[in-house]
């Protein structure tokens, strides 16, 4: 974490190849939502929301994500916003599958 102020945090994620993503998070507990924005990307405006709501059955949670990606400048000639959105959606889907598998494994170990 780069910095934290109340429910806001700035985070720099460093990938194994050295690539860095600078993100700003804003937690909105009353809405059960986390808003985030990629602030280190000069070629696109990227933000998202993750909402956790009670699931259909007790002990379950429903996760809803909304992503926005708008490519601008010279990058828009090569990569369209739909391409970026599709890549981000796949990444979030993969990450959520990892979260689901983790909690499924933890829950099955307890029972």
Order of alpha helices (4+ residues) and beta strands (2+ residues): beta-beta-beta-beta-beta-beta-alpha
